[in-house]
């Protein structure tokens, strides 16, 4: 790995070089990024991006996000909505399990989720209240609060996206981790100078196949050639 400092200009030059490689060699965007990063002295683009980003003090892993989801599912308003959903569609059992299955596995072709599950995902979670709480948290001075706030908003958007997927009779939807990687860039909600941004992009690396259009929070659209990848994190002070 190169020991040279990575400037904002150097980062942009590698991305520009990757765009040229992709066009010349007709390969995937991520493959071109890896080649360009290797030319700059790094094993691959993720190593290059990691070296460019300042280290973050908070590590977001599956357990952290699962704990947040567990608190949401066990909240009074979600439990009340689930009970109401079961009253309307009593043939559905284990409603909480549907949330967890979608969260960890998404929707797979020929899977078990069907049209009746739409009501669970559409009405089984008070997404607007969750988003409101998330927006309050992202105004906090504490970085951990802001990270939790962004995750809460993303979880609300995720289950709305799941409901839309079922309603549209699409047979595929990503699990939350994959969705979150696309969401960070597509919704463009997190200021890149925020330390929470560095924490989240380090925890949810960019996907090889981006499936969310810029400005959208619904997964399943192909971004196409106009997508240039994740914006770089700025070199601000390190978090201790």
N, C-alpha and C positions, 0 to 999 in steps of 0.2 A: 504494500500500500504506500502511496506517495505521502511524504511528510510535509509537502508544500501546503500553505494555508489556502483554503477554498474561499474565494471571494464571491460576492453576488454576481459579478461579471463572469467569473469562471463557471459558476453553476449554469448561467444562461447559455454560455458558449457550448457546454456539454449537451444541453437540451437542443440547441440549434444544430449541433453536429449530428445528434441522433435523428433529427427530422430529415436531414440530408441522407443519412445512411438508410433510413426506412424507405425513402423514395427510390434511392438507387438500387437497393437490394430487394425491395418489395417484401419486407419482413414485418413482423408485428412490432408495435411501438415499443413494448417493453424489451424486446430483443435488441432493438436499435439502441435503446438507452444503455443496456448492459455493454454493448460494444463500445459506445462512446465513452462510458465511464472507464472501461478497461484501457482504452487508449490514453486516458488521463492518469493511469497508474493505479486503478482500483479494481478489485475482483469483479464487481458488478455495480449496477446503479444503486441498489439499496445500500451497499457499503459506502458508496460515494455520498448519497443523500444523508446517511447517518453521520458521516464525518463532517458534513456541512452544517447539520443541525446542532444547536447547543443541547447538552444533556438536560434531561428533565428530571425533576425530583419525584414525580408521581408516576408510577407504573400502572397502567390500566391493563388488566388481564381479564380472562373469562370470568374468574371468580368475582372480581369487582363489579362487572356489569351484571352478572347473574344475581348478585346480592341486591343490586338496585332494582332489577326486575321483580325479584321475590318480594321486596317491600311494596312495590306498586301493586302486584297481584293480591297481596294480603291486605291492602288498604280497604277501608270501609266502603268507599264508593265503587271500587271494582267488584268486591264481593257482593254488594247489593245489585249491581248490574248483572253479574253472573247468575244470581238467584232469579232475577227477572227473566233472563234469557232462558233458563231451564224451565221456568213456568210456561214460556211461550213454545218452547221446543223440548218437551220432557224426554224425547228419545235420545237427546244428546247427554252423555254422562262424562265425568272427568273433564269438565270444561277447563280447569286450570292446566291440565296436561296438554290441551290443545295450544295454549299460549307457549308453554315450554317447548313443545315439539316444533312449532313454527319458528320460535326464537333460535333454537339450536340447529334445526335441519332445514328450515324453509319449507317450500312446497316442491315436491319432486313429481315428475311425470308418473302417472298411474299410482299416485299416492292415495292416502285415505281421506284427505280433506275434500269436501264436496260442498255443494251449494248451501246446505243447511248450516255449515260452519260460518257462513258469512255473518250471521247475526251475532255470533260470539265475538268475532274480531271487529265488527262494525259498531256494536253496542255494548260489548262486554268490558270496555275500558273507557273511562271518561278522558278522552285524549285532550280535549280542550283545557280541562283543569290541570292535566299533567303538563301541557305546554306552558300554561300560565305560570305554574310553579317553576318550570325550567327557565323561563325568561326572567323571573325574579332572581334565581340563583346566578345567572350569567352576569348580573349587574354587581355581584359581590366583589370585594377587594381580594378575597381568598381564591387562589387559583384552583384548589380542589373543589370548592363550591361551583366555580364556573365549569369545570370539567363535568361535574355531576349534572349541572343544568343542561349543558349541551347534549349529554347522553339521554337525559329525560326527554328532551324535545325529539331527539332522534328515535327513541323507542316509540313515542306517540306516532311519529310519521311512519315508522316501520309497520306497525299494526294496521294503520290506515292503508298502507301500500299492500299489505297482505289481503285485507278485505277487498280492495279494488281488483287484485289479482283473481280472487275467487269469483267476484261479481262478473268480471270480464271473461270468465271461463278459460283463463290461462292456466297451464299445468305446471308452471315453473316459477319459483320465487326464491331468491337467495336467503340463507340464514342471516342473522343480524350482523355477524362480524363482516361478511362480504358486503352487505347493504351499507354498513357504517362507513366502510372505506370509500364507497362511491358518494355517500351522503356528505361527507366532509367537504368534498370539492363541488358537488353539484348545487347544493343549496347555498353555498358561499356565505354562511351565517357567521363563521368564526373569523375575526380579524387575524390576519397572518402575524401581526406583531404581538398578539396575545400569547403568553406562555402556555395557555391551555391548548392552543393550536399545535405547538410542537409536541406536547404530550400526546395528543390524540393521533397525530400523523405517525408518530413513532410506534404507537400501539396498534394502529390499523393501516398497514402498508397498502400502497396503491394496488388495485387489482390489475391483472394482465388484460382482462376483458371488461372494460367499463360498460355498465348497462343502465346508466342513468343520465339523461340529458341535462346540460347545464340549466340551473334554475328549477329543476324538477325534484320532487321528493318521492316519486313513484318509480319503483325499480322495474326494469324490463325493457327500457328503450335503449337502442344502440346509439352511442354518441357519434360514431363515425370518424372520418378523417379530420374533422374540425377540432377534435379533442387533443390537446397538447400535453396532457398529464397534469400532475399535481403542481400547484404553485410552490415555489421554494420558501422555506422558512427564513425569516430575517435573522441576522447574527446579532441578537440582542444579548443582554447580560445573562449569565448562567444562573440557574436556580439552585439554591443550596438548602 
